[in-house]
Amino acid sequence: MELKEYIALVRKWWWLLLLCTLLGGGAAYVVSNRMERTYEASTLLMVGGSMDVLNPTQGDMQTSQRLLPTYAELVKTSTVLDATVAALNLPTRPRVSVSLVSAAQLLRITVADSRPDRAAATADELARQLILQSPSAPQRQEQAYREFVNSQLRELEAEMNTLSKAILSTKESGGDQETIMRLEAEMNVRRANYSALLAYIKDLSTNYVRVVDPAQVPTTPTKPKVLQNTLLAAVVGLMLAAGAALLIEYLDDSVKGQDDIEQVLGLPTLASIASVPSNGTTSGPITLADPKSPFAEAYRMLRTNLRYSVPASTSKRVFLITSVGPKEGKSTIVSNLGVAMAQGGYKTILVDSDLHRPRLHKLLGCPNELGLTSLLVGEVDSLDDVLQPTEVEGLFVLPSGPLPPNAAELLGSPRMLELLDELSERADIVILDSPPVLAVTDASILASMATGTIMVVEVGQTRLDACVQGVEALRKVGGNLLGVALNRLDVKRRGYYYYYHYYHAYDEGTEGNGRKKETGHRSARAAGRKGQNDSEAQDDAAAQAEPTNSEAPKTRHHSARKTRLTFKLAAFNLLHHKEHRKSSQDQRERDA
């Protein structure tokens, strides 16, 4: 899939993505807020007394580090835990975790509890119980001695410094030898005491546990993490929605757009017709009710493409409009195309050859007492008796007439061929409206008689495999498939929003300035002949729409902007037209 297809997918399923994201995040937020708050407090301990020694050996430090895992396991034993429960009168055993500080002689005891004060107290009590019940417990009485020894070592260091200075001063002043010997004797005594105290400290430095940092009462809970849970659940909801959307799109084999038609069927797209919003005021053709709308422009594009779908030397121009299934809008396309042909100066006859569910007489407001069946069964002899004019100059309608029980036999009769020849002599264009190709055989019969066949495909509804079956059915009878008309296209979802709505904006702007609007295909031909670019169009539009009132600058800017938009639409129509002509030539070469 390309980037534009992913963007189209997001625009189609944005409501599902948003809904699942909000549901996931909202549910996680509510559940997290209702969960019990958990607070954690930690106590930091040191194994070994090497920090109290001036020159600790590497062996002492390694021994202390090797003892760390042993003490970590001792914290989790029943002896330590039960002693803590008894000391603090806890309802249950505490939730405790022990971690080792990397490359250090430190041990961290962490307790999780719903009460912050109890968590801190439990962590400190576990540390105390570890010290009391650890292998170094018999030496706990010597803690005071260790502190005393440290103070004695500091005093001896100060006295030895004083004696050293006194001995040096006495020797320099020429004092008596007896005084010097007395001072040196005192120095030796203090050195011996210092060495003994230092050895005592070293003996206790490897297997000794003490608290370095007592636990502090936590102020904020560690669980639940409301923001983290909410964001994580929202992301999971978004991913689930995206997966569901991709799965639905994968399983959906309906026609999505022009690429599906060209890749699967190998047929060109003659027109992409958008869904016309219903305002409840009219049910007739949009080309008649609002001929300046962008929706009507799509039918004029279809008219132009049909004109170049068959060689110019073709005298008989009978086009069959059919569809794969029912209710795909073929009758609406027939009526609008007929109006567009008549507005373009072509004498056009619309034939309602759908002898099962005729609709042309309702769309164009014509009676249906007599019609095609009346001619085929001989009830009416002259075509003039059943051919009915419309309010559009140059457009005539041959309604279906009374519905027969044997529609296929009537449409396949020699009289039908004669009637089509007579209609071709009277009109420039003859357009047949037929039943769906897969429903009955009527469309296949008429396709063998028509100059060319156009298949109507409803975007998002018609299945690709049904289109393949319809194309195969028409080709088996020798039908000349000219292309496909995509109907009920969602312009916002499929990327045609720009051309439809900005064309409409140009149309309104030119009408307000009193200038005649050019149609899309005519503008495209003009743009191709003259080679005008956007900047030249802007200058010409500004010159032609020069106002005389005080709002001249604003009006010129509005007119220039609208002109740029119509040239962009014209370029699009020209490109689409060239692609269609190339596809039509390739199709004729393959058929030959």
Buried (B, 14 or more C-beta within 10 A) or exposed (E): EEEEBEEBBEBBBEEBBEEBBEBBBBBBBEBBEEEEBBBBBBBBBBBBBBEBBEEBEEEBBEBBBEBBEEBBEBBEEEEBBEBBBEBBEBEEEBBBBBEBEEEEBBBBBBBBBEEBEBBBBBBBBBBBBBBEBBEBEEBBEBEEEBEEBEEBBEEBEEBBEEBEEBBEEBEEEEBEEEEBEEBEEBBEEBEEBBEEBBEBBBEBBBBBBBBBEBBEEBEEBBBBEBEEBBBBBBEBBBBBBBEBBBEEBEEEBBBBBBEBBBEBBEBBBBBBBBBBEEEEEEEBBBBBBBBBBBBBBBBBBBBBBBBBBBEEEEEBBBBBBBBBBEEBBBBBBBBBBBBBBBBBEBBBBBBBBBBBBBBBBBBBEBEBEBBBBBBBBEBBEEBEEBBBEBEBEBBBBBBBBBBBEEBBEBBBBEBBEEBBEEBBEEBBBBBBBBBBBBBBBBBBBBBBBBBBBBBBBBBBBBBBEBBEBBBEBBBEBEBBBBBBBBBBBBBBBBBBBEBBBBBBBBBEBBEEBEBEBBBBBBBBBBBBEEEBEEEEBBEBBBEEBEBEEEEEEEBBEBBBBBBBBBBBBBBBBBEBBEBBBEBBEEBBEEEE
